């Protein structure tokens, strides 16, 4: 599972399906105040729909970045959070970062709509917060049964091949190997 690309995919899907935005839905799903700016709600919802930050609720006056202690980074990756502290507090989801040009593409879910934006990272008024701690937590909580099932299948195939070497030789000769 690639949580970063899943978060980006969720944000883009919402943008494509509902370009006008759904501020009240985002507020309701993450526990935000109705009628408030929805940019941070949109980001948190996108992360949750990708399997991250499960059960995390928006805290009025704090958001979710600081309560979760997400680390600030200088080189953003897809799925990380863009934070513009002034002249207003705005959040968006990183889609891509081009180190050679310093350009960041993001999906911004704000009232009344959702938009793709390109920002120049070196303008000094943009911060980035990594979602890696959320990814690490989700990975720790992933069920083990798919891996156990895969391991059992490989082990079973290996045992069959070891017990039946003649059958494998004949099958390989039939296909010309």
KASUL-V484027 format. One record per residue. N is the residue number from 1. SS is DSSP state (~ for helix, > for strand, _ for the rest). PSI is psi in whole degrees, -180 to 180 (* if undefined). OMEGA is omega as a letter, one per 30 degrees, with the letter a starting at -180 (none if undefined). Layout:
BEGIN
N_SS_PSI_OMEGA, N_SS_PSI_OMEGA
END
This chain:
BEGIN
1___132_l, 2___97_a, 3_~_-36_a, 4_~_-51_a, 5_~_-31_l, 6_~_-40_l, 7_~_-44_l, 8_~_-44_l, 9_~_-41_l, 10_~_-43_l, 11_~_-44_a, 12_~_-41_l, 13_~_-43_l, 14_~_-40_l, 15_~_-44_a, 16_~_-42_a, 17_~_-33_a, 18___68_a, 19___-21_l, 20___-12_a, 21___160_l, 22___68_a, 23_~_-44_a, 24_~_-39_l, 25_~_-45_l, 26_~_-45_l, 27_~_-46_a, 28_~_-41_a, 29_~_-29_a, 30_~_3_l, 31___24_l, 32___170_l, 33___133_l, 34___141_l, 35___-9_l, 36___165_l, 37___139_a, 38___8_a, 39_~_-48_l, 40_~_-34_l, 41_~_-43_l, 42_~_-45_a, 43_~_-50_a, 44_~_-42_l, 45_~_-42_l, 46_~_-42_l, 47_~_-43_a, 48_~_-39_l, 49_~_-18_l, 50___3_l, 51___12_l, 52___162_l, 53___40_l, 54___133_l, 55___-3_a, 56___132_l, 57___150_l, 58___134_l, 59_>_116_a, 60___132_l, 61___-12_a, 62___-28_a, 63_>_-135_l, 64___-19_a, 65___-52_a, 66___-43_l, 67___-33_l, 68___-6_a, 69___44_l, 70___133_a, 71___142_l, 72_>_139_l, 73_>_158_l, 74___-21_l, 75___100_a, 76___153_l, 77___162_l, 78___137_l, 79___-17_l, 80___167_a, 81_>_130_l, 82_>_133_l, 83_>_123_l, 84_>_105_a, 85___-32_a, 86___153_g, 87___-5_l, 88___164_l, 89___113_a, 90_>_143_l, 91_>_150_l, 92_>_171_a, 93_>_129_l, 94_>_128_l, 95_>_-46_l, 96_>_161_l, 97_>_131_l, 98_>_99_a, 99___-36_a, 100___-36_a, 101___-16_a, 102___22_a, 103_>_135_l, 104_>_129_l, 105_>_134_a, 106_>_164_l, 107_>_122_a, 108_>_117_l, 109_>_96_a, 110_>_158_l, 111___138_f, 112___-2_a, 113_>_-172_l, 114_>_139_a, 115_>_152_l, 116_>_136_a, 117_>_151_l, 118_>_129_a, 119_>_150_l, 120_>_118_a, 121_~_-26_a, 122_~_17_a, 123_~_-8_l, 124___-7_a, 125___26_l, 126___136_l, 127_>_154_l, 128_>_141_l, 129_>_131_a, 130___140_l, 131___7_a, 132_~_-41_l, 133_~_-34_l, 134_~_-38_l, 135_~_-45_l, 136_~_-43_l, 137_~_-44_l, 138_~_-39_l, 139_~_-37_l, 140_~_-28_a, 141___1_l, 142___143_l, 143___149_a, 144___-15_a, 145_~_-35_l, 146_~_-39_l, 147_~_-38_l, 148_~_-41_l, 149_~_-45_l, 150_~_-45_l, 151_~_-41_l, 152_~_-39_l, 153_~_-43_l, 154_~_-44_l, 155_~_-43_l, 156_~_-43_l, 157_~_-40_l, 158_~_-43_l, 159_~_-42_l, 160_~_-43_a, 161_~_-37_a, 162_~_-38_a, 163_~_-30_a, 164___56_a, 165_~_-34_a, 166_~_-39_a, 167_~_-37_l, 168_~_-44_l, 169_~_-47_a, 170_~_-41_l, 171_~_-40_l, 172_~_-38_l, 173_~_-37_l, 174_~_-35_a, 175___3_l, 176___24_l, 177___*_none
END
